[in-house]
């Protein structure tokens, strides 16, 4: 249990570090928007996987199945949620909310896969679902950059329309 929990914390901290505010204090160098977009998709996928895993862990705890199968079900639920959220976003983009791209879907699923692998490693010997609050906390933290970007784009679009 200890090794899986520590591994989860290290992986999630590494995912979160590149977007820390301390990096914004350095002189801004222009980064390609495509790279930033893919990173935001990956963070969104990881966030979805962690949040659904946080719900699935206690919900599946009492099912009569071996510990490894429990861990696979919890992490699989998270990965499925990341894939579904990525597909839903790209379907919305097809209807005119943005530009639909396969690479966006793949980036979202890749983020969900990384988070689900961390959940699998952490819950393999922890059937008590004690890590569910940790999953939820990191899921919320990883959702903040994509949400901030979405709100920034939404309000900048609205301001440009009203200023014209």
C-alpha positions in Angstrom: 0.0 0.0 0.0 2.8 2.4 0.9 4.7 2.0 -2.3 1.6 2.3 -4.5 0.5 5.5 -2.7 3.9 7.1 -3.0 4.2 6.2 -6.6 0.8 7.8 -7.2 1.8 11.0 -5.5 5.1 11.3 -7.4 3.4 10.7 -10.8 0.7 13.2 -10.1 3.1 15.8 -8.8 5.2 15.4 -11.9 2.1 15.9 -14.0 1.3 19.1 -12.1 4.7 20.7 -11.9 5.1 22.2 -15.4 2.0 24.3 -14.8 2.9 25.7 -11.4 2.7 29.5 -11.0 6.4 29.7 -10.2 7.1 28.8 -13.9 5.0 31.8 -14.9 7.3 34.2 -12.9 10.1 33.5 -15.4 10.3 35.5 -18.6 7.5 34.2 -20.9 8.8 32.5 -24.0 6.4 31.9 -26.8 5.2 28.3 -26.8 3.3 26.8 -29.6 -0.4 26.9 -28.9 -0.6 23.3 -30.2 1.7 22.1 -27.4 -0.3 23.9 -24.7 -3.6 22.6 -26.1 -2.4 19.0 -26.0 -1.1 19.5 -22.5 -4.5 20.8 -21.4 -6.2 17.9 -23.0 -3.9 15.5 -21.2 -4.6 17.2 -17.9 -8.3 17.1 -18.5 -8.1 13.4 -19.2 -6.1 12.7 -16.1 -8.6 14.8 -14.1 -11.5 12.9 -15.4 -9.8 9.5 -14.7 -8.9 10.5 -11.1 -12.3 12.0 -10.3 -14.2 8.9 -11.5 -11.7 6.6 -9.8 -12.3 8.5 -6.6 -16.0 7.7 -6.9 -15.5 4.1 -8.1 -13.0 3.1 -5.3 -15.5 3.2 -2.4 -18.4 2.1 -4.6 -16.6 -1.1 -5.7 -14.9 -1.9 -2.4 -17.5 -4.4 -1.1 -17.8 -6.4 -4.3 -16.6 -10.0 -4.0 -13.6 -9.9 -6.3 -9.9 -10.3 -5.9 -7.8 -7.2 -5.1 -6.2 -7.0 -8.5 -9.6 -7.2 -10.2 -10.8 -4.4 -7.9 -7.9 -2.2 -8.9 -8.5 -2.9 -12.6 -12.2 -2.0 -12.2 -11.4 1.2 -10.4 -8.7 2.3 -12.9 -10.7 1.1 -15.8 -13.7 3.2 -14.8 -11.4 6.2 -14.7 -9.9 5.4 -18.1 -13.4 4.9 -19.6 -14.4 8.3 -18.2 -11.4 10.0 -19.8 -12.1 8.4 -23.2 -15.8 9.3 -23.0 -15.1 12.9 -22.0 -12.6 13.2 -24.8 -15.0 11.8 -27.3 -17.8 14.1 -26.0 -15.6 17.1 -26.4 -14.6 16.3 -29.9 -18.3 15.6 -30.8 -19.1 19.1 -29.5 -16.3 20.5 -31.6 -17.8 18.8 -34.7 -21.1 20.7 -34.1 -19.3 24.1 -34.2 -17.9 24.7 -30.6 -14.3 24.3 -31.8 -12.1 22.4 -34.2 -12.3 18.7 -33.9 -9.0 16.8 -34.0 -8.1 13.2 -33.5 -4.9 14.3 -31.7 -7.0 16.1 -29.1 -8.9 12.9 -28.4 -5.6 10.9 -28.2 -4.1 13.5 -25.8 -7.1 13.3 -23.5 -7.1 9.5 -23.5 -3.3 9.5 -22.9 -3.7 11.7 -19.8 -6.4 9.4 -18.6 -4.2 6.4 -19.2 -1.3 7.9 -17.2 -3.6 8.7 -14.3 -5.3 5.3 -14.5 -2.0 3.5 -14.4 -1.1 5.4 -11.2 -4.5 4.5 -9.7 -4.0 0.8 -10.7 -0.5 0.8 -9.0 -1.9 2.6 -5.9 -5.0 0.5 -5.4 -3.6 -2.9 -6.2 -3.1 -3.7 -2.5 -5.4 -1.1 -1.0 -9.0 -2.4 -1.0 -10.0 0.0 1.8 -10.3 2.8 -0.7 -8.4 5.1 1.6 -6.8 6.8 -1.5 -10.1 8.0 -2.9 -9.8 11.5 -1.3 -6.3 11.7 -2.8 -7.6 10.8 -6.2 -10.3 13.4 -5.9 -7.9 16.1 -4.7 -5.5 15.6 -7.5 -8.4 15.3 -10.0 -9.6 18.7 -8.9 -6.1 20.2 -9.0 -5.4 18.9 -12.5 -8.8 20.3 -13.7 -7.8 23.8 -12.8 -5.5 24.7 -15.7 -8.0 23.4 -18.4 -10.9 25.2 -16.7 -8.9 28.4 -16.5 -8.0 28.2 -20.2 -11.6 27.5 -21.1 -12.9 30.5 -19.1 -10.2 32.7 -20.5 -11.0 31.8 -24.1 -14.7 32.1 -23.4 -14.5 35.6 -21.9 -11.9 36.9 -24.4 -14.2 35.8 -27.3 -17.2 37.5 -25.6 -15.2 40.7 -25.1 -14.0 40.8 -28.7 -17.5 40.4 -29.9 -18.9 43.2 -27.7 -15.9 45.5 -28.5 -16.5 45.3 -32.3 
